[in-house]
């Protein structure tokens, strides 16, 4: 089994300051076998160069796309930027490009009466249940996976280096097998389990810091990498 943290952000996201290299080095030091860096609405990392520099860990290219009415969708194995706001059209585009689409942190910051359409839930490949920033909604997210027979995934949603590894997905393959993207996709679509840490104080602190970065960049008081 390999441990993959499937959700984190670099300084290319508007609310993070993590250099991609530091993300990878932190993940290695924490004993992760793989990661997916999923910046908000941008895809600026040189994936091939980063993977070549750190062959001891598997790096999945990705992007977290904000959609209208539904929220964020994690798009894995995607190397370009997708700006499609319609969630169903976005899912079609991801699948046409050979990617894997995962509904990110279900119900996060949503009203209690919010519901996802059956059409959307049938179209996504997996549902991110074990998001370390969304621990309050794990049971509701799990119910969705059971109702629509979807695979559960996990990730830290790290905006800061110390959060990396707080959530992860277990994939049933070897490191050598994971070097082949097709094998990796199959393993993700058959993920065995997920893990997440319940760290409410840490999550609140991270959120405050991330929002501070966001507003400082809007005021042009902090460098933007977008």
Residue frames as a rotation matrix with the C-alpha (Angstrom) as fourth column:
UNK 1
0.571 0.821 0.000 0.00
0.821 -0.571 0.000 0.00
0.000 0.000 -1.000 0.00
UNK 2
-0.588 -0.722 0.364 1.19
0.720 -0.673 -0.172 3.49
0.369 0.161 0.915 -0.85
UNK 3
0.085 0.555 -0.827 0.17
0.808 -0.524 -0.268 6.65
-0.582 -0.646 -0.494 1.03
UNK 4
-0.554 -0.178 0.813 -0.85
0.718 -0.596 0.359 9.53
0.421 0.783 0.458 -1.23
UNK 5
-0.321 0.452 -0.832 -1.87
0.422 -0.718 -0.553 12.95
-0.848 -0.529 0.040 0.07
UNK 6
-0.331 0.280 0.901 -4.23
0.939 0.189 0.286 13.89
-0.090 0.941 -0.326 -2.73
UNK 7
0.593 0.610 0.526 -4.92
0.625 -0.760 0.176 17.57
0.507 0.225 -0.832 -1.99
UNK 8
0.170 -0.550 -0.817 -2.52
0.747 -0.469 0.471 20.45
-0.643 -0.691 0.331 -1.27
UNK 9
0.916 0.273 0.294 -1.59
0.395 -0.738 -0.547 23.90
0.067 0.617 -0.784 -2.49
UNK 10
-0.158 -0.987 0.015 1.55
0.987 -0.157 0.035 25.75
-0.033 0.021 0.999 -3.55
UNK 11
-0.410 -0.061 -0.910 2.24
0.323 -0.943 -0.082 29.48
-0.853 -0.327 0.406 -3.75
UNK 12
-0.973 0.177 0.150 0.56
0.103 -0.248 0.963 29.46
0.208 0.952 0.223 -7.17
UNK 13
-0.022 0.974 -0.225 -2.72
0.894 0.120 0.432 29.30
0.448 -0.192 -0.873 -5.26
UNK 14
0.071 0.114 0.991 -4.01
0.024 -0.993 0.113 32.67
0.997 0.016 -0.074 -4.07
UNK 15
0.697 0.350 0.626 -4.07
-0.581 -0.237 0.779 31.52
0.421 -0.906 0.038 -0.43
UNK 16
0.884 -0.466 -0.027 -0.80
0.409 0.745 0.527 29.66
-0.225 -0.477 0.849 0.08
UNK 17
0.664 -0.728 -0.171 2.92
-0.738 -0.675 0.006 30.45
-0.120 0.123 -0.985 0.30
UNK 18
0.474 -0.457 0.752 4.36
-0.076 0.830 0.553 26.94
-0.877 -0.319 0.359 -0.19
UNK 19
-0.124 -0.569 -0.813 7.14
-0.965 -0.121 0.232 26.56
-0.230 0.814 -0.534 -2.81
UNK 20
0.721 0.465 -0.514 6.53
-0.611 0.777 -0.154 23.35
0.327 0.425 0.844 -4.82
UNK 21
-0.064 -0.837 -0.544 10.00
-0.198 0.545 -0.815 22.01
0.978 0.055 -0.200 -3.95
UNK 22
-0.761 -0.193 0.619 9.38
-0.616 -0.085 -0.783 22.50
0.204 -0.977 -0.054 -0.21
UNK 23
0.318 0.930 0.183 6.05
-0.942 0.331 -0.048 20.70
-0.105 -0.157 0.982 -0.55
UNK 24
0.631 -0.105 -0.769 7.73
-0.312 0.873 -0.376 17.67
0.710 0.477 0.518 -2.06
UNK 25
-0.452 -0.886 -0.102 10.60
-0.188 0.206 -0.960 17.64
0.872 -0.415 -0.260 0.44
UNK 26
-0.485 0.364 0.795 8.14
-0.873 -0.152 -0.463 17.90
-0.047 -0.919 0.392 3.35
UNK 27
0.615 0.766 -0.186 6.06
-0.784 0.620 -0.035 15.04
0.088 0.167 0.982 1.95
UNK 28
0.259 -0.626 -0.736 9.18
-0.134 0.731 -0.669 12.87
0.957 0.271 0.105 1.63
UNK 29
-0.719 -0.598 0.354 10.27
-0.376 -0.094 -0.922 13.68
0.585 -0.796 -0.157 5.19
UNK 30
-0.235 0.731 0.640 6.80
-0.938 0.001 -0.346 12.75
-0.254 -0.682 0.686 6.45
UNK 31
-0.730 -0.197 0.655 6.98
-0.184 0.979 0.089 9.34
-0.658 -0.056 -0.751 4.79
UNK 32
0.416 0.893 -0.170 4.44
-0.406 0.016 -0.914 9.84
-0.813 0.450 0.369 2.04
UNK 33
-0.233 -0.447 0.863 4.79
0.538 0.681 0.498 7.78
-0.810 0.580 0.082 -1.12
UNK 34
-0.559 0.091 0.824 2.99
0.776 -0.293 0.558 10.25
0.293 0.952 0.093 -3.36
UNK 35
-0.435 0.440 -0.786 1.22
0.302 -0.751 -0.587 13.58
-0.848 -0.493 0.194 -3.52
UNK 36
-0.029 0.417 0.908 -1.09
0.962 -0.236 0.139 15.58
0.272 0.878 -0.394 -5.76
UNK 37
-0.740 -0.181 -0.648 -0.58
0.367 -0.916 -0.164 19.34
-0.563 -0.359 0.744 -5.87
UNK 38
-0.190 0.831 0.523 -3.92
0.966 0.064 0.249 20.91
0.173 0.553 -0.815 -6.76
UNK 39
-0.894 -0.225 -0.389 -3.70
0.316 -0.929 -0.190 24.68
-0.318 -0.293 0.902 -6.98
UNK 40
0.001 0.961 -0.275 -6.83
0.420 -0.250 -0.872 26.80
-0.907 -0.114 -0.404 -7.16
UNK 41
0.795 0.605 -0.033 -7.81
0.218 -0.336 -0.916 27.37
-0.565 0.722 -0.399 -10.81
UNK 42
0.551 -0.670 -0.498 -4.22
-0.834 -0.460 -0.304 27.53
-0.025 0.582 -0.812 -12.08
UNK 43
0.886 -0.334 0.323 -1.73
0.320 0.942 0.097 24.95
-0.337 0.018 0.941 -13.34
UNK 44
0.831 -0.554 -0.051 1.69
-0.525 -0.749 -0.404 26.59
0.186 0.363 -0.913 -13.30
UNK 45
0.376 -0.720 0.583 4.03
-0.487 0.382 0.786 23.89
-0.788 -0.580 -0.207 -12.00
UNK 46
0.044 -0.474 -0.879 6.61
-0.933 0.294 -0.206 22.30
0.356 0.830 -0.430 -14.29
UNK 47
0.755 0.438 0.489 5.48
-0.619 0.723 0.308 18.77
-0.219 -0.534 0.816 -13.46
UNK 48
0.859 -0.439 -0.262 8.13
0.195 0.755 -0.626 16.89
0.473 0.487 0.735 -15.44
UNK 49
-0.038 -0.926 0.376 11.03
-0.215 -0.360 -0.908 18.83
0.976 -0.115 -0.186 -13.93
UNK 50
0.065 0.133 0.989 9.66
-0.982 -0.169 0.088 18.47
0.179 -0.977 0.120 -10.41
UNK 51
0.927 0.316 0.201 9.18
-0.345 0.930 0.130 14.71
-0.146 -0.190 0.971 -10.78
UNK 52
0.610 -0.769 -0.190 12.65
0.216 0.393 -0.894 14.30
0.762 0.505 0.406 -12.28
UNK 53
-0.140 -0.677 0.722 14.18
-0.571 -0.541 -0.618 16.17
0.809 -0.499 -0.311 -9.33
UNK 54
-0.381 0.099 0.919 12.43
-0.883 0.257 -0.393 13.95
-0.275 -0.961 -0.010 -6.76
UNK 55
-0.313 0.241 -0.918 12.18
-0.612 0.688 0.390 10.40
0.726 0.685 -0.068 -8.19
UNK 56
-0.958 -0.143 -0.248 11.69
0.082 0.694 -0.716 8.88
0.274 -0.706 -0.653 -4.73
UNK 57
-0.500 0.855 -0.139 8.10
0.133 -0.083 -0.988 10.15
-0.856 -0.512 -0.072 -4.56
UNK 58
-0.516 0.428 0.742 5.26
0.854 0.183 0.488 10.05
0.073 0.885 -0.459 -7.10
UNK 59
-0.709 0.254 -0.658 3.82
-0.013 -0.937 -0.349 13.46
-0.705 -0.239 0.668 -8.03
UNK 60
-0.209 0.749 0.628 0.36
0.949 0.311 -0.055 13.64
-0.237 0.585 -0.776 -9.60
UNK 61
-0.985 -0.087 0.152 -0.35
0.132 -0.938 0.319 16.79
0.114 0.335 0.935 -11.65
UNK 62
-0.229 0.967 -0.115 -3.65
0.968 0.238 0.076 18.42
0.101 -0.094 -0.990 -10.89
UNK 63
-0.874 0.100 0.475 -5.82
-0.076 -0.995 0.071 21.47
0.479 0.026 0.877 -10.39
UNK 64
-0.529 0.756 -0.385 -8.72
0.740 0.188 -0.646 22.37
-0.416 -0.627 -0.659 -8.10
UNK 65
-0.834 0.265 0.483 -11.38
0.237 -0.619 0.749 24.10
0.498 0.739 0.454 -10.17
UNK 66
-0.729 0.633 -0.261 -14.09
0.058 -0.322 -0.945 26.23
-0.682 -0.704 0.198 -8.61
UNK 67
-0.801 0.501 0.326 -17.42
0.473 0.198 0.858 25.63
0.366 0.842 -0.396 -10.35
UNK 68
-0.675 0.615 0.406 -20.73
-0.596 -0.780 0.190 27.45
0.434 -0.114 0.894 -10.27
UNK 69
0.266 0.950 0.165 -23.25
-0.834 0.141 0.533 26.19
0.483 -0.279 0.830 -7.75
UNK 70
0.791 0.013 -0.612 -21.32
0.106 0.982 0.157 23.05
0.603 -0.189 0.775 -6.80
UNK 71
0.775 -0.605 0.179 -17.98
-0.414 -0.272 0.869 24.26
-0.477 -0.748 -0.462 -5.50
UNK 72
-0.015 -0.951 -0.308 -14.55
-0.953 -0.080 0.292 22.77
-0.302 0.298 -0.905 -6.04
UNK 73
0.979 0.174 0.103 -13.69
-0.129 0.930 -0.344 19.74
-0.155 0.323 0.933 -8.14
UNK 74
0.111 -0.982 0.152 -10.25
-0.496 0.077 0.865 18.14
-0.861 -0.172 -0.479 -7.99
UNK 75
0.935 0.155 -0.319 -8.97
-0.352 0.311 -0.883 17.28
-0.037 0.938 0.345 -11.46
UNK 76
0.301 -0.848 0.437 -6.07
-0.275 0.361 0.891 14.79
-0.913 -0.389 -0.125 -11.44
UNK 77
-0.201 -0.542 0.816 -3.65
0.673 0.529 0.517 13.95
-0.712 0.653 0.258 -14.26
UNK 78
0.782 0.432 0.449 -4.40
0.620 -0.604 -0.501 17.32
0.055 0.670 -0.740 -15.84
UNK 79
-0.155 -0.967 -0.200 -1.43
0.922 -0.215 0.322 19.43
-0.354 -0.134 0.926 -16.93
UNK 80
-0.721 -0.041 0.691 -3.19
0.399 -0.841 0.366 22.50
0.566 0.539 0.623 -18.28
UNK 81
-0.910 0.397 -0.119 -5.62
-0.133 -0.552 -0.823 25.04
-0.392 -0.733 0.555 -16.89
UNK 82
-0.518 0.840 0.162 -9.35
0.733 0.339 0.590 24.45
0.440 0.425 -0.791 -17.00
UNK 83
-0.989 0.142 -0.051 -11.59
-0.105 -0.887 -0.449 27.49
-0.109 -0.439 0.892 -16.58
UNK 84
-0.500 0.849 -0.169 -14.96
0.043 0.219 0.975 25.83
0.865 0.480 -0.146 -17.14
UNK 85
-0.776 0.226 0.589 -17.44
-0.626 -0.401 -0.669 26.95
0.085 -0.888 0.453 -14.49
UNK 86
0.364 0.915 -0.172 -20.25
-0.884 0.398 0.244 24.56
0.292 0.063 0.954 -15.44
UNK 87
-0.064 -0.491 0.869 -19.52
-0.798 0.548 0.251 21.45
-0.600 -0.677 -0.427 -13.33
UNK 88
0.574 0.339 0.746 -20.92
0.076 0.885 -0.460 18.89
-0.816 0.321 0.482 -15.76
UNK 89
0.957 -0.285 -0.057 -19.05
-0.116 -0.195 -0.974 20.42
0.267 0.938 -0.220 -18.70
UNK 90
0.209 -0.915 0.345 -15.90
-0.975 -0.220 0.009 20.47
0.068 -0.339 -0.938 -16.58
UNK 91
0.130 -0.111 0.985 -16.28
-0.420 0.894 0.156 16.77
-0.898 -0.434 0.070 -15.81
UNK 92
0.918 0.222 0.329 -16.68
0.202 0.452 -0.869 16.04
-0.341 0.864 0.370 -19.51
UNK 93
0.723 -0.688 -0.058 -13.49
-0.530 -0.499 -0.686 17.98
0.443 0.527 -0.725 -20.28
UNK 94
0.046 -0.711 0.702 -11.52
-0.932 0.222 0.287 16.17
-0.360 -0.667 -0.652 -17.57
UNK 95
0.335 0.157 0.929 -12.62
-0.065 0.987 -0.143 12.78
-0.940 -0.013 0.341 -18.83
UNK 96
0.998 0.014 0.058 -11.88
0.057 0.011 -0.998 13.69
-0.015 1.000 0.010 -22.44
UNK 97
0.415 -0.904 0.102 -8.33
-0.779 -0.411 -0.474 14.56
0.470 0.117 -0.875 -21.35
UNK 98
0.161 -0.324 -0.932 -7.98
0.129 0.944 -0.305 11.21
0.979 -0.071 0.193 -19.58
UNK 99
-0.665 -0.435 0.607 -8.15
-0.454 -0.409 -0.791 12.73
0.593 -0.802 0.075 -16.12
UNK 100
-0.376 0.520 -0.767 -9.86
0.775 0.631 0.048 11.70
0.509 -0.576 -0.639 -12.90
UNK 101
-0.375 0.347 0.860 -12.42
-0.284 -0.926 0.251 14.03
0.883 -0.150 0.445 -11.31
UNK 102
-0.473 0.136 -0.870 -13.14
0.787 0.510 -0.348 14.08
0.396 -0.850 -0.349 -7.58
UNK 103
0.489 0.691 0.532 -15.76
0.223 -0.689 0.690 16.10
0.843 -0.219 -0.491 -5.73
UNK 104
-0.569 -0.821 0.037 -13.74
0.238 -0.208 -0.949 18.11
0.787 -0.532 0.313 -3.20
UNK 105
-0.984 -0.003 -0.180 -14.72
0.178 -0.172 -0.969 18.44
-0.028 -0.985 0.170 0.49
UNK 106
-0.376 0.915 0.147 -18.49
0.474 0.054 0.879 17.87
0.796 0.400 -0.454 0.15
UNK 107
0.549 0.804 -0.228 -20.74
0.681 -0.273 0.680 20.28
0.484 -0.529 -0.697 2.09
UNK 108
-0.329 -0.748 -0.577 -17.76
0.929 -0.365 -0.058 22.42
-0.167 -0.555 0.815 3.16
UNK 109
-0.876 0.026 -0.481 -19.04
0.037 -0.992 -0.122 25.96
-0.481 -0.125 0.868 3.88
UNK 110
-0.728 0.686 0.007 -22.47
0.051 0.044 0.998 24.92
0.684 0.727 -0.067 2.61
UNK 111
-0.322 0.726 0.608 -25.90
-0.931 -0.360 -0.063 25.54
0.173 -0.586 0.791 4.14
UNK 112
-0.618 0.052 0.785 -27.47
-0.435 0.808 -0.397 22.59
-0.655 -0.587 -0.477 5.94
UNK 113
0.380 0.872 0.309 -30.14
-0.117 0.376 -0.919 22.13
-0.918 0.313 0.245 3.27
UNK 114
0.008 -0.442 -0.897 -27.65
-0.957 -0.264 0.122 22.04
-0.291 0.857 -0.425 0.38
UNK 115
0.430 0.112 0.896 -27.78
0.009 0.992 -0.129 18.99
-0.903 0.064 0.426 -1.90
UNK 116
-0.618 -0.680 -0.395 -25.81
-0.492 -0.057 0.869 17.76
-0.613 0.731 -0.300 -4.90
UNK 117
0.311 0.762 -0.568 -27.59
-0.935 0.138 -0.327 16.69
-0.171 0.633 0.755 -8.07
UNK 118
0.558 -0.050 0.828 -27.68
-0.046 0.995 0.091 12.96
-0.828 -0.089 0.553 -8.85
UNK 119
0.967 -0.189 0.170 -26.34
0.186 0.069 -0.980 13.76
0.174 0.979 0.102 -12.33
UNK 120
0.437 -0.844 0.311 -23.22
-0.768 -0.530 -0.360 15.33
0.469 -0.082 -0.880 -10.83
UNK 121
0.156 -0.367 0.917 -22.65
-0.833 0.450 0.322 12.53
-0.531 -0.814 -0.236 -8.32
UNK 122
0.780 0.133 0.612 -22.97
0.160 0.902 -0.400 9.90
-0.605 0.410 0.682 -11.04
UNK 123
0.915 -0.378 0.140 -20.44
0.056 -0.225 -0.973 11.76
0.399 0.898 -0.185 -13.21
UNK 124
0.351 -0.838 0.417 -17.62
-0.929 -0.369 0.041 12.29
0.120 -0.401 -0.908 -10.70
UNK 125
0.058 -0.434 -0.899 -15.13
-0.278 0.858 -0.432 9.44
0.959 0.275 -0.071 -10.35
UNK 126
-0.351 -0.236 -0.906 -14.61
0.775 0.470 -0.422 9.70
0.526 -0.850 0.018 -6.60
UNK 127
0.684 0.524 0.507 -15.66
0.077 -0.743 0.664 11.74
0.725 -0.415 -0.549 -3.58
UNK 128
-0.431 -0.892 0.132 -13.14
0.015 -0.153 -0.988 13.30
0.902 -0.424 0.079 -1.21
UNK 129
0.645 0.677 -0.355 -14.35
0.299 0.204 0.932 12.08
0.703 -0.707 -0.071 2.16
UNK 130
0.512 -0.521 -0.683 -11.12
0.848 0.181 0.498 12.34
-0.136 -0.834 0.535 4.16
UNK 131
0.160 -0.423 0.892 -10.38
0.345 -0.823 -0.452 16.03
0.925 0.380 0.014 3.73
UNK 132
-0.388 -0.420 -0.820 -8.54
0.882 0.088 -0.462 17.25
0.267 -0.903 0.337 6.84
UNK 133
-0.993 0.090 0.074 -10.24
-0.103 -0.974 -0.200 20.65
0.054 -0.206 0.977 6.60
UNK 134
-0.316 0.937 -0.149 -13.70
-0.748 -0.149 0.647 19.09
0.584 0.316 0.748 6.32
UNK 135
-0.936 -0.183 -0.299 -13.80
0.000 0.854 -0.521 16.64
0.351 -0.488 -0.800 9.22
UNK 136
-0.658 0.739 0.145 -17.24
-0.447 -0.229 -0.865 17.89
-0.606 -0.634 0.481 10.34
UNK 137
0.243 0.811 -0.532 -18.82
-0.911 0.003 -0.412 16.51
-0.332 0.585 0.740 7.16
UNK 138
-0.765 -0.628 -0.142 -17.13
-0.640 0.715 0.281 13.12
-0.075 0.306 -0.949 6.91
UNK 139
-0.617 0.576 0.536 -20.30
0.190 0.770 -0.609 11.17
-0.764 -0.274 -0.584 7.75
UNK 140
0.425 0.799 -0.425 -22.38
-0.233 -0.356 -0.905 13.10
-0.874 0.484 0.035 5.21
UNK 141
0.004 -0.519 -0.855 -19.69
-0.989 -0.131 0.075 12.63
-0.151 0.845 -0.514 2.56
UNK 142
-0.891 -0.336 0.306 -19.49
-0.330 0.941 0.073 8.89
-0.312 -0.035 -0.949 3.28
UNK 143
-0.112 0.942 0.317 -23.25
0.108 0.329 -0.938 8.64
-0.988 -0.071 -0.138 2.85
UNK 144
0.465 0.220 -0.858 -22.87
-0.744 -0.428 -0.513 10.07
-0.480 0.877 -0.036 -0.66
UNK 145
-0.515 -0.739 -0.434 -20.24
-0.857 0.454 0.244 7.46
0.017 0.498 -0.867 -1.57
UNK 146
-0.797 0.268 0.541 -22.51
0.026 0.911 -0.412 4.67
-0.603 -0.314 -0.733 -0.35
UNK 147
0.192 0.974 -0.124 -25.60
-0.062 -0.114 -0.992 5.99
-0.979 0.198 0.038 -2.12
UNK 148
0.758 0.090 -0.646 -23.83
-0.604 -0.280 -0.747 6.47
-0.248 0.956 -0.158 -5.46
UNK 149
0.845 -0.423 0.327 -21.24
0.411 0.905 0.109 3.64
-0.342 0.043 0.939 -5.16
UNK 150
0.752 -0.605 0.262 -18.24
-0.212 -0.599 -0.772 5.97
0.624 0.525 -0.579 -5.35
UNK 151
0.165 -0.819 -0.550 -14.68
0.803 0.436 -0.407 5.53
0.573 -0.374 0.729 -4.12
UNK 152
0.979 0.096 -0.181 -13.63
0.194 -0.717 0.669 7.61
-0.066 -0.690 -0.721 -1.10
UNK 153
0.166 -0.963 0.211 -10.38
0.607 -0.069 -0.792 9.57
0.777 0.260 0.573 -1.19
UNK 154
0.789 0.035 -0.614 -8.46
0.569 -0.420 0.707 11.58
-0.233 -0.907 -0.351 1.38
UNK 155
0.018 -0.815 0.579 -6.10
0.696 -0.405 -0.593 14.53
0.718 0.414 0.560 1.41
UNK 156
-0.424 -0.292 -0.858 -4.78
0.882 -0.347 -0.318 17.16
-0.205 -0.891 0.404 3.77
UNK 157
0.644 0.514 0.567 -5.95
0.664 -0.744 -0.080 20.19
0.381 0.428 -0.820 1.77
UNK 158
0.155 -0.693 -0.704 -2.67
0.859 -0.257 0.442 21.64
-0.487 -0.674 0.556 3.03
UNK 159
0.868 0.028 0.496 -2.14
0.276 -0.857 -0.434 25.36
0.413 0.514 -0.752 2.54
UNK 160
0.489 -0.736 0.467 0.88
-0.865 -0.477 0.155 25.26
0.109 -0.480 -0.871 4.86
UNK 161
-0.196 -0.686 -0.701 3.75
-0.615 0.643 -0.457 22.79
0.764 0.342 -0.548 5.02
UNK 162
-0.819 -0.184 0.544 2.98
-0.568 0.401 -0.719 21.53
-0.086 -0.897 -0.433 8.53
UNK 163
0.100 0.965 0.244 -0.43
-0.796 0.225 -0.562 20.27
-0.597 -0.138 0.791 7.33
UNK 164
-0.001 -0.125 -0.992 0.95
-0.884 0.464 -0.057 17.94
0.467 0.877 -0.111 4.66
UNK 165
-0.743 -0.261 -0.617 0.07
-0.095 0.953 -0.288 14.32
0.663 -0.155 -0.732 5.45
UNK 166
-0.773 0.509 0.379 -2.89
-0.506 -0.132 -0.853 15.16
-0.384 -0.851 0.359 7.70
UNK 167
0.441 0.863 0.247 -5.04
-0.471 0.457 -0.754 13.35
-0.764 0.216 0.608 5.16
UNK 168
-0.584 -0.664 -0.468 -4.15
-0.758 0.239 0.607 10.68
-0.291 0.709 -0.642 2.63
UNK 169
0.629 0.729 -0.269 -5.44
-0.772 0.548 -0.322 7.89
-0.087 0.411 0.908 0.42
UNK 170
-0.166 -0.655 0.738 -4.15
-0.412 0.726 0.551 4.31
-0.896 -0.212 -0.391 0.40
UNK 171
0.484 0.251 -0.838 -3.43
-0.874 0.107 -0.473 2.92
-0.029 0.962 0.272 -3.06
UNK 172
0.557 -0.184 0.810 -2.77
-0.156 0.935 0.320 -0.74
-0.815 -0.305 0.492 -3.72
UNK 173
0.911 -0.400 0.096 0.30
0.213 0.260 -0.942 -0.79
0.352 0.879 0.322 -5.96
UNK 174
0.304 -0.892 -0.336 4.09
0.871 0.117 0.477 -0.60
-0.386 -0.438 0.812 -5.75
UNK 175
0.202 -0.329 -0.923 6.23
-0.092 -0.944 0.316 2.48
-0.975 0.021 -0.221 -6.35
UNK 176
-0.822 -0.561 0.099 7.44
0.006 0.165 0.986 0.98
-0.569 0.811 -0.132 -9.63
UNK 177
-0.386 0.773 0.503 3.88
0.921 0.358 0.156 0.34
-0.060 0.523 -0.850 -10.77
UNK 178
0.461 0.616 -0.639 2.89
0.634 -0.732 -0.248 3.88
-0.621 -0.291 -0.728 -9.75
UNK 179
-0.467 -0.705 -0.534 5.47
0.018 -0.611 0.791 5.32
-0.884 0.360 0.298 -12.13
UNK 180
-0.874 0.307 0.377 3.09
0.441 0.174 0.881 4.31
0.205 0.936 -0.288 -14.93
UNK 181
-0.841 0.537 0.063 0.25
-0.532 -0.802 -0.270 6.85
-0.095 -0.261 0.961 -15.01
UNK 182
-0.155 0.816 -0.557 -2.27
-0.583 0.379 0.718 4.29
0.797 0.436 0.417 -16.26
UNK 183
-0.320 -0.033 -0.947 -1.55
0.560 0.800 -0.217 2.03
0.764 -0.599 -0.238 -13.29
UNK 184
-0.966 -0.109 -0.234 -1.88
0.254 -0.567 -0.784 5.01
-0.047 -0.817 0.575 -10.96
UNK 185
-0.582 0.813 -0.023 -5.25
-0.759 -0.533 0.374 6.00
0.292 0.235 0.927 -12.39
UNK 186
-0.009 0.577 -0.817 -6.58
-0.124 0.810 0.574 2.45
0.992 0.107 0.064 -11.98
UNK 187
-0.562 -0.281 -0.778 -5.35
0.683 0.372 -0.628 2.33
0.466 -0.884 -0.017 -8.39
UNK 188
-0.977 0.213 0.026 -7.00
-0.198 -0.850 -0.489 5.67
-0.082 -0.482 0.872 -7.57
UNK 189
-0.285 0.925 -0.252 -10.29
-0.818 -0.098 0.566 4.51
0.499 0.368 0.785 -9.06
UNK 190
0.442 0.376 -0.815 -10.04
0.114 0.877 0.467 1.47
0.890 -0.299 0.345 -6.76
UNK 191
-0.357 -0.644 0.676 -8.60
-0.556 -0.435 -0.708 3.20
0.751 -0.629 -0.203 -3.68
UNK 192
-0.412 0.099 -0.906 -8.59
0.464 0.878 -0.115 0.97
0.784 -0.468 -0.407 -0.61
UNK 193
0.374 0.466 -0.802 -9.14
0.927 -0.154 0.343 3.50
0.037 -0.871 -0.489 2.17
UNK 194
0.161 -0.326 0.931 -8.46
0.147 -0.925 -0.350 7.01
0.976 0.194 -0.101 3.43
UNK 195
-0.009 -0.210 -0.978 -7.16
0.997 0.072 -0.024 8.63
0.076 -0.975 0.209 6.61
UNK 196
0.084 -0.021 0.996 -7.59
0.170 -0.985 -0.035 12.08
0.982 0.173 -0.079 8.10
UNK 197
-0.688 -0.356 -0.632 -6.57
0.690 -0.050 -0.722 13.78
0.225 -0.933 0.280 11.32
UNK 198
0.481 0.866 0.136 -9.17
0.687 -0.469 0.555 15.67
0.544 -0.174 -0.821 13.34
UNK 199
-0.460 -0.749 -0.477 -7.30
0.885 -0.433 -0.173 18.88
-0.077 -0.502 0.862 14.18
UNK 200
0.500 0.829 0.249 -9.90
0.853 -0.521 0.022 21.66
0.148 0.201 -0.968 14.63
UNK 201
0.634 -0.302 -0.712 -7.55
0.186 -0.834 0.520 24.27
-0.751 -0.462 -0.472 16.12
UNK 202
-0.452 -0.877 0.166 -4.94
0.315 0.017 0.949 23.65
-0.835 0.481 0.268 13.43
UNK 203
-0.278 0.438 0.855 -7.55
0.959 0.076 0.273 23.97
0.055 0.896 -0.441 10.69
UNK 204
0.778 0.596 -0.201 -8.85
0.616 -0.785 0.058 27.27
-0.123 -0.169 -0.978 12.09
UNK 205
0.271 -0.778 -0.567 -5.32
0.056 -0.575 0.816 28.64
-0.961 -0.253 -0.112 12.32
UNK 206
-0.610 -0.488 0.624 -4.60
0.586 0.252 0.770 27.56
-0.533 0.836 0.132 8.75
UNK 207
0.169 0.781 0.601 -7.80
0.979 -0.205 -0.009 29.19
0.116 0.589 -0.799 7.51
UNK 208
0.808 0.098 -0.581 -6.99
0.298 -0.919 0.259 32.52
-0.509 -0.382 -0.771 9.17
UNK 209
-0.157 -0.962 -0.225 -3.48
0.042 -0.234 0.971 32.50
-0.987 0.143 0.077 7.69
UNK 210
-0.530 -0.013 0.848 -4.73
0.795 0.342 0.502 31.55
-0.297 0.940 -0.171 4.22
UNK 211
0.541 0.802 0.251 -7.34
0.840 -0.532 -0.111 34.30
0.045 0.271 -0.962 4.22
UNK 212
0.565 -0.434 -0.702 -4.69
0.089 -0.813 0.575 36.78
-0.821 -0.387 -0.420 5.33
UNK 213
-0.556 -0.784 0.275 -2.50
0.312 0.110 0.944 35.80
-0.770 0.611 0.183 2.37
UNK 214
-0.139 0.621 0.772 -5.49
0.990 0.117 0.084 36.13
-0.038 0.775 -0.630 0.05
UNK 215
0.819 0.561 -0.121 -6.30
0.563 -0.827 -0.022 39.69
-0.113 -0.050 -0.992 1.13
UNK 216
0.252 -0.814 -0.524 -2.68
0.011 -0.539 0.842 40.85
-0.968 -0.219 -0.127 1.27
UNK 217
-0.632 -0.444 0.635 -2.31
0.593 0.251 0.765 39.73
-0.499 0.860 0.104 -2.34
UNK 218
0.279 0.812 0.513 -5.48
0.956 -0.287 -0.065 41.57
0.094 0.509 -0.856 -3.32
UNK 219
0.914 0.035 -0.405 -3.98
0.169 -0.939 0.300 44.70
-0.370 -0.342 -0.864 -1.79
UNK 220
0.716 -0.688 0.120 -0.70
0.167 0.002 -0.986 44.03
0.678 0.726 0.116 -3.64
UNK 221
0.539 -0.519 0.663 1.15
-0.837 -0.415 0.356 43.86
0.091 -0.747 -0.659 -0.33
UNK 222
0.088 -0.481 0.872 2.32
-0.327 0.813 0.481 40.33
-0.941 -0.328 -0.086 -0.97
UNK 223
-0.645 -0.449 -0.619 3.85
-0.709 0.049 0.704 38.82
-0.286 0.892 -0.350 -4.08
UNK 224
0.509 0.809 0.293 1.50
-0.505 0.557 -0.660 36.88
-0.697 0.188 0.692 -6.34
UNK 225
-0.594 -0.748 0.297 2.76
-0.244 0.519 0.819 33.96
-0.766 0.414 -0.491 -8.44
UNK 226
0.193 0.761 0.619 -0.28
0.541 0.444 -0.715 33.80
-0.819 0.472 -0.326 -10.72
